[in-house]
Amino acid sequence: MNGQKRLFAPAAYSSRVRSTRPAVRSQRPAGSYSTCRKSHLAVWLDNITATNFNRVSYGPVLSTVLSKPIDKLQLKTIIAAIYWNASMKQSSFLIGLVAATISTASFAADMSERAYTKAPAYIAPTSNWTGAYIGAQVGARWSNSTWTTTALEDPVSNIDPFASGGNPSSFNSTTFKGGGYAGYNYQFAPSWVVGLEGDINWGDGKRTAAGIPGAYTLTLPRAALDSTTVKQGWDASIRARLGFLVTPSTMLFGTAGVAWQDASLNTSCSSAGLWCVEDRNETFNTVKTGWTVGGGLETKVWTNWLARVEYRYADYGTIDHEFFPATIDAVFMHETLKTHTVSVGLAYQFGGPAH
């Protein structure tokens, strides 16, 4: 019974307490209790955190329990949660609330402390000219060819080949040409490219004139039955190139090297004419070696495609030959040969994309 008296208060006391509480509450203005309590809480939290955060108090204890550091904002949040919910006496609720508060605050702190990394600036890709390439080209070739007859084998009349106005004679011609080229470039500096290139082309430049230059005099007019033909066929070259990049994708270049030109000379002489004592026809074929120099502009129109325009000059020296040798109708001659070429081309550069 004694224990029961301690556990339970007398009924009169309980009723007195219940009867007095509403009167006390009714004397306070609406919201005054909540406002007073919150103001008191703010001051109390500031005092607690200012005086105890760096001492052996809430901060170090909670940090140890939670195995992570906490700051003043987190500590205030924890203490506020405990103060507001202490009367509920629900430990599980408090533990969950505190843990959620710490997790949220720690995540926010981690996010705020994370270093801001600026995205790298965009760098425009630059062209890389190093690599092998192969392409095709078309163009035109102008041939400057001059035939000069140096001597005639005529022991009877001793005709001077230079006595006629037709010696020397021009056999200039123009032809369309097409072909291919291949090479290798090496970009050895930001704006310089060196390379080696070879090309081969097919053309048909031909010029035919009546008579044989120098094989008549003023008293022996050129016979219509005689004819002379000069023809240039294929040409080829192997050249070095040096280029300067005016932009990362456009190059001005110069080129020079060795060149070859296929040439064909034909003379036809009729016995019905005024020179040959019998019908004769001879064709002389040769491949002349010379030198070439030129330049052009090349640009990258797509990632691995190179378009160009190029001019080249070539000099093949002279062609010396004797027609109808060991006969009374022999003709000694030489021909000078030079060419001018303009072409456009498109090539594919092997390797990875330009960078």
Helices and strands as residue ranges (DSSP letters): H 2-7, H 11-26, H 32-52, H 58-66, H 72-85, G 86-88, H 91-113, E 131-152, G 161-163, E 169-170, E 173-189, E 192-203, E 205-210, E 227-247, E 250-269, E 280-300, E 305-323, E 331-349
